[in-house]
Amino acid sequence: MKFKKSKDDIVCVSAVRTPFGKFGGSLRDIDIFDLGAVAMKSAMDRINLNPELVDEVWWGNGDTTNTKDPYTPVVARQTMLKAGISPETPSVPFDQACTSAMTTVKYGSRSIQLGDADIVMTGGSTSFSTVPFLLRGIRWEGKRHTSFLVEDPIIPLGYKDYAPVAVDSGNVAVEYGVSREEQDELAYASHMNYGKAWERGFFKKEMAPFEICKQDKKGNVLSTKILDIDEQYRANISLEALSKLKPVFGNPTCTAGNSPGMNDGATAQIIMKREKADKLGLEPIYTVVSTTAIALQPRIMPVSPGFAIKKCLDDAGLNIQDMSFIEINEAFACVPLVSCKLLSNQRFLQSDYKELVREASAKPILDNDDSLYQELKSRLNVNGGAIAIGHPNTASGARLLMTAAYNLKENGGGYAACAICGGLTQGAGTIIWVE
């Protein structure tokens, strides 16, 4: 279906990210404000945009314990100030877990459509490597030095009142008939596809190389290094090695190999109306066709990208066959696979969204069309996904959008569906169009 352009379309005119560092890797000492500022500044520099023209900043960030000021650090504001954006610009630090950087586009678009802003900076940043250990419960009670209980807030990754996200995801994979072997195969393909894409220079379109300087205590530069590749990528990975890994936290299928790492990185995108882009002489990278934020029962996280795409398709009056490519975040390998099973189920595609939400809360939605499932998998994450690229969680949503957009540009344009799950079964989805 041909997209009909309008002067009121929301378009992205710049989309840039840092390389994603592995846990404890090259970016482990980079302050979260500096990390985000690099992405913001790179996005403005790419289009020679005067920072004073940015009217609002919507910025994903899900952790404040690792900031210099952990109590009310106003992450978006401190980051934008370091990027050179005017102090008079309002900003919103936004936490919707892993969906954050995609939903910043949704809420930034609302500001534009309401007439509150013309140009909005969106994106997000995460630094797992700088998350500190915690000492709880000692403020109001005296304890001897040897009696402190030190807590690591990221192991296991999840929520105290619920099962670890890996456990829920592994169980949902079994319910939807997604085997451990299929998950390992997707993980292997993620690394292989990433390697091919990096070799042909694909990621230069979205990635701004990061200069890392090592200094002594006096501030003298000892050495410099340019990071221009995502550190999670493993060129020597094999299916045999993946198959030998044990599932984590007692779940049936999710392993360290078919899951992404805990990564460091930032993404930034600048959005505005098409009319504004034309006035500034800026070429849109992509047009937002429809975008949504959803939520379902907390236990069934892997289904949420499928539901988000379903809602976007319904809102846009499109069908899954209109999508040239699909980008679904590999929070675990089972997430894009379970979601593709839903999107290859004709009843799911044709039924009322709210009725499907009620059904999925009670039982799996099964009986997908296997031929369509295989077809969707062939369009899925064709340049690799989070298992190879990395998953700095509150930055990843924007990475999906820019990867999809640059891939469409490389392949003649068209539509792509992008979606990501978030903690306790939140979801975000966006359909984009590239001319």
C-alpha beads as a LAMMPS data file, in Angstrom:
LAMMPS data file: protein, C-alpha beads

435 atoms
434 bonds

1 atom types
1 bond types

-500.0 500.0 xlo xhi
-500.0 500.0 ylo yhi
-500.0 500.0 zlo zhi

Masses

1 110.0

Atoms # bond

1 1 1 0.000 0.000 0.000
2 1 1 1.385 3.395 -1.007
3 1 1 1.785 5.909 1.823
4 1 1 0.149 9.305 1.262
5 1 1 2.359 12.087 2.571
6 1 1 1.055 15.114 4.492
7 1 1 2.681 18.318 5.725
8 1 1 1.506 17.331 9.229
9 1 1 3.303 13.970 9.261
10 1 1 5.741 13.434 12.126
11 1 1 9.147 12.712 10.630
12 1 1 12.554 11.844 12.051
13 1 1 15.320 13.962 10.520
14 1 1 18.297 12.664 12.521
15 1 1 18.883 9.308 14.193
16 1 1 22.204 8.469 15.817
17 1 1 23.509 6.206 18.556
18 1 1 26.708 5.439 20.353
19 1 1 28.295 2.021 19.967
20 1 1 26.858 -0.257 22.637
21 1 1 29.461 -1.354 25.159
22 1 1 29.468 -4.722 26.886
23 1 1 29.082 -4.975 30.657
24 1 1 32.354 -3.786 32.163
25 1 1 33.678 -2.961 28.685
26 1 1 35.025 0.161 27.005
27 1 1 32.200 2.432 28.240
28 1 1 32.211 1.239 31.844
29 1 1 33.653 4.496 33.227
30 1 1 31.579 6.881 31.099
31 1 1 29.198 9.019 33.122
32 1 1 25.561 8.527 32.097
33 1 1 25.123 12.265 31.412
34 1 1 28.195 12.307 29.157
35 1 1 27.068 9.143 27.375
36 1 1 23.673 10.620 26.507
37 1 1 25.141 13.990 25.587
38 1 1 27.341 12.351 22.935
39 1 1 24.255 10.902 21.243
40 1 1 22.276 14.149 21.466
41 1 1 25.132 16.261 20.131
42 1 1 25.844 13.800 17.318
43 1 1 22.169 13.939 16.260
44 1 1 22.281 17.731 16.054
45 1 1 25.697 17.832 14.363
46 1 1 24.592 15.455 11.607
47 1 1 22.014 17.951 10.358
48 1 1 23.819 21.120 11.494
49 1 1 20.911 21.963 13.777
50 1 1 21.313 24.935 16.096
51 1 1 20.767 23.512 19.616
52 1 1 18.669 26.565 20.481
53 1 1 16.012 25.340 18.034
54 1 1 15.216 22.261 20.158
55 1 1 11.915 23.021 21.918
56 1 1 11.606 19.938 24.156
57 1 1 13.579 16.882 25.216
58 1 1 11.954 13.517 26.018
59 1 1 14.615 11.160 27.318
60 1 1 14.426 7.527 28.387
61 1 1 16.337 6.567 31.519
62 1 1 15.341 3.794 33.882
63 1 1 18.012 3.936 36.567
64 1 1 19.215 6.846 38.649
65 1 1 21.351 4.962 41.193
66 1 1 24.369 5.294 38.912
67 1 1 24.196 9.082 38.538
68 1 1 26.292 11.619 40.416
69 1 1 23.078 12.797 42.064
70 1 1 20.976 9.656 42.613
71 1 1 18.179 11.542 44.336
72 1 1 16.235 13.524 41.674
73 1 1 19.102 13.787 39.191
74 1 1 16.909 15.181 36.338
75 1 1 18.807 12.998 33.876
76 1 1 17.253 14.531 30.759
77 1 1 18.141 18.044 31.846
78 1 1 21.715 17.337 32.875
79 1 1 22.264 15.409 29.637
80 1 1 20.816 18.110 27.363
81 1 1 22.842 20.831 29.084
82 1 1 26.029 18.858 28.436
83 1 1 24.947 18.484 24.801
84 1 1 24.695 22.264 24.442
85 1 1 20.896 22.545 24.275
86 1 1 19.533 25.822 25.626
87 1 1 18.915 25.967 29.404
88 1 1 15.463 27.371 28.635
89 1 1 14.428 24.070 26.978
90 1 1 12.062 21.914 29.090
91 1 1 12.891 18.223 29.383
92 1 1 11.348 15.003 30.666
93 1 1 13.350 12.016 31.951
94 1 1 11.116 9.109 31.072
95 1 1 11.051 5.603 32.548
96 1 1 8.907 2.975 30.877
97 1 1 11.608 0.325 31.183
98 1 1 12.871 -1.056 27.850
99 1 1 10.121 0.625 25.820
100 1 1 11.259 4.110 26.899
101 1 1 13.228 5.344 23.885
102 1 1 10.469 4.299 21.492
103 1 1 7.706 5.884 23.548
104 1 1 9.666 9.154 23.756
105 1 1 8.801 9.454 20.053
106 1 1 5.131 8.928 20.896
107 1 1 5.037 11.593 23.602
108 1 1 7.315 13.981 21.726
109 1 1 4.941 13.672 18.763
110 1 1 2.049 14.605 21.023
111 1 1 3.813 17.826 22.006
112 1 1 4.308 18.682 18.350
113 1 1 0.715 17.858 17.420
114 1 1 -0.580 19.954 20.338
115 1 1 1.469 22.923 19.160
116 1 1 3.695 22.975 22.253
117 1 1 6.859 22.273 20.265
118 1 1 8.191 22.297 16.714
119 1 1 11.393 20.309 17.219
120 1 1 11.810 17.590 19.836
121 1 1 14.887 15.628 20.883
122 1 1 14.007 12.046 21.823
123 1 1 15.975 8.957 22.822
124 1 1 17.492 7.415 25.895
125 1 1 20.577 6.191 27.713
126 1 1 21.540 3.291 29.960
127 1 1 24.741 2.365 31.737
128 1 1 24.593 -1.019 33.423
129 1 1 28.336 -0.939 34.108
130 1 1 28.063 2.035 36.470
131 1 1 25.202 0.660 38.590
132 1 1 26.435 0.630 42.222
133 1 1 25.829 -1.919 44.954
134 1 1 23.156 -1.082 47.513
135 1 1 23.105 -1.028 51.306
136 1 1 19.487 -1.147 52.442
137 1 1 17.917 -0.671 55.860
138 1 1 20.823 0.879 57.759
139 1 1 19.680 4.508 57.897
140 1 1 17.569 4.101 61.068
141 1 1 19.279 1.214 62.793
142 1 1 22.802 0.888 64.047
143 1 1 24.799 -1.953 62.535
144 1 1 28.338 -3.150 63.010
145 1 1 30.556 -2.823 59.967
146 1 1 30.585 -6.605 59.464
147 1 1 26.793 -6.918 59.422
148 1 1 26.059 -4.902 56.270
149 1 1 24.195 -6.794 53.558
150 1 1 25.365 -5.632 50.138
151 1 1 22.825 -6.031 47.330
152 1 1 23.448 -6.083 43.574
153 1 1 20.306 -4.528 42.040
154 1 1 20.803 -6.034 38.596
155 1 1 21.216 -9.724 39.475
156 1 1 18.789 -11.298 38.905
157 1 1 17.346 -8.690 36.572
158 1 1 13.658 -8.307 37.305
159 1 1 11.223 -7.164 39.967
160 1 1 11.175 -8.202 43.637
161 1 1 7.427 -8.913 43.715
162 1 1 7.500 -10.994 40.522
163 1 1 9.532 -13.775 38.918
164 1 1 12.740 -12.782 37.088
165 1 1 11.925 -11.719 33.520
166 1 1 13.981 -14.641 32.177
167 1 1 11.788 -17.113 34.056
168 1 1 8.522 -15.699 32.752
169 1 1 9.913 -15.480 29.221
170 1 1 11.206 -19.038 29.225
171 1 1 7.850 -20.356 30.398
172 1 1 5.895 -18.342 27.819
173 1 1 8.199 -19.685 25.088
174 1 1 7.203 -23.242 26.045
175 1 1 3.511 -22.316 26.060
176 1 1 3.804 -20.956 22.511
177 1 1 5.816 -23.905 21.221
178 1 1 9.096 -22.024 20.742
179 1 1 11.877 -24.524 21.407
180 1 1 15.262 -23.965 22.991
181 1 1 16.838 -25.019 19.662
182 1 1 14.926 -22.371 17.719
183 1 1 15.971 -19.723 20.213
184 1 1 19.620 -20.726 19.879
185 1 1 19.283 -20.596 16.093
186 1 1 17.946 -17.042 16.280
187 1 1 20.803 -16.051 18.605
188 1 1 23.345 -17.506 16.187
189 1 1 21.689 -15.715 13.245
190 1 1 21.725 -12.445 15.198
191 1 1 25.522 -12.530 15.446
192 1 1 26.018 -13.742 11.880
193 1 1 23.722 -11.093 10.417
194 1 1 25.343 -8.391 12.515
195 1 1 28.810 -9.388 11.340
196 1 1 27.798 -9.185 7.679
197 1 1 26.089 -5.827 8.208
198 1 1 29.083 -4.373 10.047
199 1 1 31.503 -5.596 7.387
200 1 1 29.582 -3.790 4.631
201 1 1 29.487 -0.604 6.712
202 1 1 25.769 -0.662 7.434
203 1 1 26.041 0.560 11.027
204 1 1 28.052 3.648 10.045
205 1 1 24.698 5.207 9.143
206 1 1 23.407 5.046 12.699
207 1 1 26.520 4.806 14.858
208 1 1 28.731 7.724 15.879
209 1 1 32.220 6.413 16.768
210 1 1 33.025 7.019 20.426
211 1 1 36.428 8.382 21.481
212 1 1 37.562 7.021 24.828
213 1 1 40.427 8.773 26.592
214 1 1 42.314 7.308 29.532
215 1 1 43.681 9.955 31.900
216 1 1 45.880 9.984 34.953
217 1 1 44.816 11.571 38.244
218 1 1 46.056 14.964 37.036
219 1 1 43.898 14.833 33.899
220 1 1 46.735 14.118 31.491
221 1 1 45.690 11.940 28.537
222 1 1 47.473 8.587 28.638
223 1 1 45.847 6.971 25.600
224 1 1 42.869 7.260 23.260
225 1 1 40.712 4.614 21.628
226 1 1 37.967 4.827 19.027
227 1 1 35.061 2.431 19.585
228 1 1 33.157 1.871 16.333
229 1 1 31.642 -1.567 16.858
230 1 1 29.116 -2.963 19.327
231 1 1 31.070 -4.933 21.900
232 1 1 28.393 -7.563 22.496
233 1 1 29.026 -9.047 19.022
234 1 1 30.867 -12.363 18.978
235 1 1 32.218 -13.374 15.580
236 1 1 33.267 -16.835 16.744
237 1 1 29.924 -17.929 18.160
238 1 1 28.644 -21.398 17.240
239 1 1 25.414 -23.318 17.597
240 1 1 27.306 -26.070 19.375
241 1 1 28.574 -23.666 22.034
242 1 1 25.127 -22.090 22.420
243 1 1 23.523 -25.502 22.927
244 1 1 25.833 -26.301 25.865
245 1 1 24.750 -23.297 27.954
246 1 1 22.415 -23.944 30.854
247 1 1 19.201 -21.916 31.284
248 1 1 19.418 -19.110 33.844
249 1 1 17.411 -18.807 37.102
250 1 1 15.676 -22.135 36.596
251 1 1 13.713 -21.169 33.480
252 1 1 13.311 -23.830 30.748
253 1 1 14.820 -22.144 27.648
254 1 1 16.540 -18.760 28.176
255 1 1 20.331 -18.859 28.469
256 1 1 23.103 -16.288 28.571
257 1 1 23.709 -17.097 24.904
258 1 1 20.189 -16.563 23.571
259 1 1 19.708 -13.391 25.618
260 1 1 21.320 -9.963 25.213
261 1 1 23.894 -8.575 27.606
262 1 1 23.558 -5.804 30.153
263 1 1 24.944 -3.049 28.005
264 1 1 25.927 0.613 28.006
265 1 1 24.805 3.039 25.297
266 1 1 22.660 5.948 24.169
267 1 1 20.394 6.736 21.223
268 1 1 19.041 10.089 19.995
269 1 1 16.444 11.036 17.389
270 1 1 15.142 14.460 16.339
271 1 1 11.501 14.658 15.265
272 1 1 9.335 17.401 13.760
273 1 1 6.512 17.872 11.278
274 1 1 7.242 17.323 7.595
275 1 1 6.342 20.964 6.945
276 1 1 9.023 22.084 9.415
277 1 1 11.599 19.734 7.901
278 1 1 10.881 21.160 4.447
279 1 1 11.346 24.726 5.735
280 1 1 14.710 23.768 7.253
281 1 1 15.767 21.866 4.134
282 1 1 16.061 18.581 6.038
283 1 1 15.420 15.196 4.445
284 1 1 13.322 12.856 6.610
285 1 1 14.967 9.567 7.534
286 1 1 11.542 8.065 8.187
287 1 1 7.908 9.006 8.711
288 1 1 5.955 7.842 11.759
289 1 1 2.852 6.093 10.364
290 1 1 1.445 4.885 13.692
291 1 1 2.841 4.428 17.171
292 1 1 1.488 2.988 20.390
293 1 1 2.271 2.068 23.972
294 1 1 0.477 -0.942 25.456
295 1 1 0.443 -3.142 28.547
296 1 1 -0.830 -6.637 29.387
297 1 1 -0.732 -9.050 32.322
298 1 1 2.752 -8.912 33.938
299 1 1 3.739 -12.563 33.317
300 1 1 3.469 -12.728 29.508
301 1 1 6.155 -10.273 28.391
302 1 1 7.180 -12.021 25.108
303 1 1 3.743 -11.418 23.559
304 1 1 3.791 -7.626 23.968
305 1 1 5.703 -6.701 20.769
306 1 1 3.221 -8.771 18.763
307 1 1 0.318 -6.992 20.412
308 1 1 1.931 -3.576 19.880
309 1 1 2.422 -4.273 16.164
310 1 1 -1.137 -5.591 15.886
311 1 1 -2.480 -2.331 17.367
312 1 1 -0.291 -0.219 15.055
313 1 1 -1.481 -2.176 12.017
314 1 1 -5.111 -1.678 13.044
315 1 1 -4.614 2.038 13.668
316 1 1 -2.889 2.538 10.298
317 1 1 -5.243 0.326 8.281
318 1 1 -2.319 -1.846 7.163
319 1 1 -1.618 -5.584 7.319
320 1 1 1.470 -7.539 8.214
321 1 1 2.168 -8.357 4.575
322 1 1 2.647 -4.621 3.894
323 1 1 5.747 -4.681 6.107
324 1 1 8.998 -5.094 4.165
325 1 1 10.933 -5.641 7.393
326 1 1 10.256 -6.300 11.064
327 1 1 12.437 -5.182 13.972
328 1 1 11.542 -6.763 17.309
329 1 1 13.915 -6.372 20.216
330 1 1 15.699 -9.555 21.226
331 1 1 15.156 -9.063 24.954
332 1 1 15.371 -12.858 24.861
333 1 1 15.397 -14.858 21.633
334 1 1 11.913 -16.100 22.450
335 1 1 10.429 -12.574 22.386
336 1 1 10.571 -11.944 18.610
337 1 1 9.720 -15.602 17.966
338 1 1 6.621 -15.640 20.172
339 1 1 5.536 -12.301 18.707
340 1 1 6.010 -13.571 15.142
341 1 1 3.893 -16.608 16.020
342 1 1 1.096 -14.236 17.008
343 1 1 1.558 -12.137 13.870
344 1 1 1.281 -15.268 11.721
345 1 1 -2.021 -16.251 13.341
346 1 1 -4.880 -15.178 11.069
347 1 1 -7.392 -15.054 13.925
348 1 1 -5.022 -12.799 15.887
349 1 1 -4.596 -10.490 12.897
350 1 1 -8.321 -10.244 12.223
351 1 1 -9.816 -10.174 15.740
352 1 1 -10.665 -7.248 17.993
353 1 1 -7.612 -6.036 19.911
354 1 1 -9.307 -5.797 23.320
355 1 1 -10.778 -9.292 23.001
356 1 1 -7.296 -10.626 22.201
357 1 1 -5.869 -8.931 25.293
358 1 1 -8.440 -10.690 27.472
359 1 1 -7.750 -14.026 25.813
360 1 1 -3.965 -13.790 26.092
361 1 1 -4.272 -13.017 29.798
362 1 1 -5.954 -16.405 30.318
363 1 1 -4.238 -18.721 27.828
364 1 1 -1.814 -18.781 24.872
365 1 1 -3.201 -17.731 21.468
366 1 1 -2.141 -20.653 19.287
367 1 1 -2.723 -22.088 15.775
368 1 1 -0.453 -19.847 13.728
369 1 1 0.142 -20.302 9.991
370 1 1 3.620 -21.881 9.839
371 1 1 4.335 -20.750 6.256
372 1 1 3.562 -17.136 7.227
373 1 1 5.612 -17.584 10.409
374 1 1 8.671 -18.620 8.393
375 1 1 8.095 -15.730 5.997
376 1 1 7.974 -13.212 8.846
377 1 1 11.120 -14.684 10.347
378 1 1 12.910 -14.055 7.029
379 1 1 12.113 -10.327 7.383
380 1 1 12.998 -10.204 11.094
381 1 1 16.105 -8.394 12.416
382 1 1 17.947 -8.961 9.143
383 1 1 21.015 -6.988 10.295
384 1 1 21.172 -8.675 13.681
385 1 1 19.376 -7.793 16.881
386 1 1 20.002 -7.065 20.528
387 1 1 21.618 -10.451 21.175
388 1 1 24.519 -9.327 18.970
389 1 1 24.173 -5.534 19.157
390 1 1 23.425 -5.234 22.857
391 1 1 20.493 -3.965 24.892
392 1 1 21.063 -0.801 26.941
393 1 1 17.422 -1.078 27.857
394 1 1 16.072 2.481 27.899
395 1 1 17.985 3.295 24.695
396 1 1 17.043 0.246 22.614
397 1 1 13.615 1.360 21.377
398 1 1 15.129 4.142 19.291
399 1 1 17.832 1.796 17.992
400 1 1 15.136 -0.421 16.487
401 1 1 13.610 2.533 14.658
402 1 1 16.853 3.830 13.182
403 1 1 18.078 0.362 12.191
404 1 1 14.774 -0.305 10.427
405 1 1 14.837 3.083 8.700
406 1 1 18.393 2.807 7.394
407 1 1 17.673 -0.742 6.256
408 1 1 14.604 0.435 4.313
409 1 1 16.670 3.211 2.710
410 1 1 19.213 0.604 1.618
411 1 1 16.455 -1.564 0.120
412 1 1 14.243 0.851 -1.778
413 1 1 11.965 2.131 0.984
414 1 1 8.573 0.949 2.185
415 1 1 7.094 0.067 5.573
416 1 1 8.676 -1.542 8.623
417 1 1 7.121 -2.625 11.905
418 1 1 9.198 -2.052 15.040
419 1 1 8.347 -3.210 18.545
420 1 1 9.869 -3.802 21.946
421 1 1 8.753 -5.362 25.220
422 1 1 9.275 -3.801 28.624
423 1 1 9.292 -4.890 32.248
424 1 1 6.094 -6.476 33.587
425 1 1 4.684 -6.747 30.051
426 1 1 4.651 -3.258 28.710
427 1 1 5.071 -2.871 24.983
428 1 1 5.750 -0.204 22.388
429 1 1 5.238 -0.419 18.660
430 1 1 5.789 1.881 15.697
431 1 1 5.212 1.505 11.987
432 1 1 7.517 3.670 9.927
433 1 1 7.638 4.495 6.234
434 1 1 10.681 5.404 4.165
435 1 1 10.374 6.965 0.723

Bonds

1 1 1 2
2 1 2 3
3 1 3 4
4 1 4 5
5 1 5 6
6 1 6 7
7 1 7 8
8 1 8 9
9 1 9 10
10 1 10 11
11 1 11 12
12 1 12 13
13 1 13 14
14 1 14 15
15 1 15 16
16 1 16 17
17 1 17 18
18 1 18 19
19 1 19 20
20 1 20 21
21 1 21 22
22 1 22 23
23 1 23 24
24 1 24 25
25 1 25 26
26 1 26 27
27 1 27 28
28 1 28 29
29 1 29 30
30 1 30 31
31 1 31 32
32 1 32 33
33 1 33 34
34 1 34 35
35 1 35 36
36 1 36 37
37 1 37 38
38 1 38 39
39 1 39 40
40 1 40 41
41 1 41 42
42 1 42 43
43 1 43 44
44 1 44 45
45 1 45 46
46 1 46 47
47 1 47 48
48 1 48 49
49 1 49 50
50 1 50 51
51 1 51 52
52 1 52 53
53 1 53 54
54 1 54 55
55 1 55 56
56 1 56 57
57 1 57 58
58 1 58 59
59 1 59 60
60 1 60 61
61 1 61 62
62 1 62 63
63 1 63 64
64 1 64 65
65 1 65 66
66 1 66 67
67 1 67 68
68 1 68 69
69 1 69 70
70 1 70 71
71 1 71 72
72 1 72 73
73 1 73 74
74 1 74 75
75 1 75 76
76 1 76 77
77 1 77 78
78 1 78 79
79 1 79 80
80 1 80 81
81 1 81 82
82 1 82 83
83 1 83 84
84 1 84 85
85 1 85 86
86 1 86 87
87 1 87 88
88 1 88 89
89 1 89 90
90 1 90 91
91 1 91 92
92 1 92 93
93 1 93 94
94 1 94 95
95 1 95 96
96 1 96 97
97 1 97 98
98 1 98 99
99 1 99 100
100 1 100 101
101 1 101 102
102 1 102 103
103 1 103 104
104 1 104 105
105 1 105 106
106 1 106 107
107 1 107 108
108 1 108 109
109 1 109 110
110 1 110 111
111 1 111 112
112 1 112 113
113 1 113 114
114 1 114 115
115 1 115 116
116 1 116 117
117 1 117 118
118 1 118 119
119 1 119 120
120 1 120 121
121 1 121 122
122 1 122 123
123 1 123 124
124 1 124 125
125 1 125 126
126 1 126 127
127 1 127 128
128 1 128 129
129 1 129 130
130 1 130 131
131 1 131 132
132 1 132 133
133 1 133 134
134 1 134 135
135 1 135 136
136 1 136 137
137 1 137 138
138 1 138 139
139 1 139 140
140 1 140 141
141 1 141 142
142 1 142 143
143 1 143 144
144 1 144 145
145 1 145 146
146 1 146 147
147 1 147 148
148 1 148 149
149 1 149 150
150 1 150 151
151 1 151 152
152 1 152 153
153 1 153 154
154 1 154 155
155 1 155 156
156 1 156 157
157 1 157 158
158 1 158 159
159 1 159 160
160 1 160 161
161 1 161 162
162 1 162 163
163 1 163 164
164 1 164 165
165 1 165 166
166 1 166 167
167 1 167 168
168 1 168 169
169 1 169 170
170 1 170 171
171 1 171 172
172 1 172 173
173 1 173 174
174 1 174 175
175 1 175 176
176 1 176 177
177 1 177 178
178 1 178 179
179 1 179 180
180 1 180 181
181 1 181 182
182 1 182 183
183 1 183 184
184 1 184 185
185 1 185 186
186 1 186 187
187 1 187 188
188 1 188 189
189 1 189 190
190 1 190 191
191 1 191 192
192 1 192 193
193 1 193 194
194 1 194 195
195 1 195 196
196 1 196 197
197 1 197 198
198 1 198 199
199 1 199 200
200 1 200 201
201 1 201 202
202 1 202 203
203 1 203 204
204 1 204 205
205 1 205 206
206 1 206 207
207 1 207 208
208 1 208 209
209 1 209 210
210 1 210 211
211 1 211 212
212 1 212 213
213 1 213 214
214 1 214 215
215 1 215 216
216 1 216 217
217 1 217 218
218 1 218 219
219 1 219 220
220 1 220 221
221 1 221 222
222 1 222 223
223 1 223 224
224 1 224 225
225 1 225 226
226 1 226 227
227 1 227 228
228 1 228 229
229 1 229 230
230 1 230 231
231 1 231 232
232 1 232 233
233 1 233 234
234 1 234 235
235 1 235 236
236 1 236 237
237 1 237 238
238 1 238 239
239 1 239 240
240 1 240 241
241 1 241 242
242 1 242 243
243 1 243 244
244 1 244 245
245 1 245 246
246 1 246 247
247 1 247 248
248 1 248 249
249 1 249 250
250 1 250 251
251 1 251 252
252 1 252 253
253 1 253 254
254 1 254 255
255 1 255 256
256 1 256 257
257 1 257 258
258 1 258 259
259 1 259 260
260 1 260 261
261 1 261 262
262 1 262 263
263 1 263 264
264 1 264 265
265 1 265 266
266 1 266 267
267 1 267 268
268 1 268 269
269 1 269 270
270 1 270 271
271 1 271 272
272 1 272 273
273 1 273 274
274 1 274 275
275 1 275 276
276 1 276 277
277 1 277 278
278 1 278 279
279 1 279 280
280 1 280 281
281 1 281 282
282 1 282 283
283 1 283 284
284 1 284 285
285 1 285 286
286 1 286 287
287 1 287 288
288 1 288 289
289 1 289 290
290 1 290 291
291 1 291 292
292 1 292 293
293 1 293 294
294 1 294 295
295 1 295 296
296 1 296 297
297 1 297 298
298 1 298 299
299 1 299 300
300 1 300 301
301 1 301 302
302 1 302 303
303 1 303 304
304 1 304 305
305 1 305 306
306 1 306 307
307 1 307 308
308 1 308 309
309 1 309 310
310 1 310 311
311 1 311 312
312 1 312 313
313 1 313 314
314 1 314 315
315 1 315 316
316 1 316 317
317 1 317 318
318 1 318 319
319 1 319 320
320 1 320 321
321 1 321 322
322 1 322 323
323 1 323 324
324 1 324 325
325 1 325 326
326 1 326 327
327 1 327 328
328 1 328 329
329 1 329 330
330 1 330 331
331 1 331 332
332 1 332 333
333 1 333 334
334 1 334 335
335 1 335 336
336 1 336 337
337 1 337 338
338 1 338 339
339 1 339 340
340 1 340 341
341 1 341 342
342 1 342 343
343 1 343 344
344 1 344 345
345 1 345 346
346 1 346 347
347 1 347 348
348 1 348 349
349 1 349 350
350 1 350 351
351 1 351 352
352 1 352 353
353 1 353 354
354 1 354 355
355 1 355 356
356 1 356 357
357 1 357 358
358 1 358 359
359 1 359 360
360 1 360 361
361 1 361 362
362 1 362 363
363 1 363 364
364 1 364 365
365 1 365 366
366 1 366 367
367 1 367 368
368 1 368 369
369 1 369 370
370 1 370 371
371 1 371 372
372 1 372 373
373 1 373 374
374 1 374 375
375 1 375 376
376 1 376 377
377 1 377 378
378 1 378 379
379 1 379 380
380 1 380 381
381 1 381 382
382 1 382 383
383 1 383 384
384 1 384 385
385 1 385 386
386 1 386 387
387 1 387 388
388 1 388 389
389 1 389 390
390 1 390 391
391 1 391 392
392 1 392 393
393 1 393 394
394 1 394 395
395 1 395 396
396 1 396 397
397 1 397 398
398 1 398 399
399 1 399 400
400 1 400 401
401 1 401 402
402 1 402 403
403 1 403 404
404 1 404 405
405 1 405 406
406 1 406 407
407 1 407 408
408 1 408 409
409 1 409 410
410 1 410 411
411 1 411 412
412 1 412 413
413 1 413 414
414 1 414 415
415 1 415 416
416 1 416 417
417 1 417 418
418 1 418 419
419 1 419 420
420 1 420 421
421 1 421 422
422 1 422 423
423 1 423 424
424 1 424 425
425 1 425 426
426 1 426 427
427 1 427 428
428 1 428 429
429 1 429 430
430 1 430 431
431 1 431 432
432 1 432 433
433 1 433 434
434 1 434 435
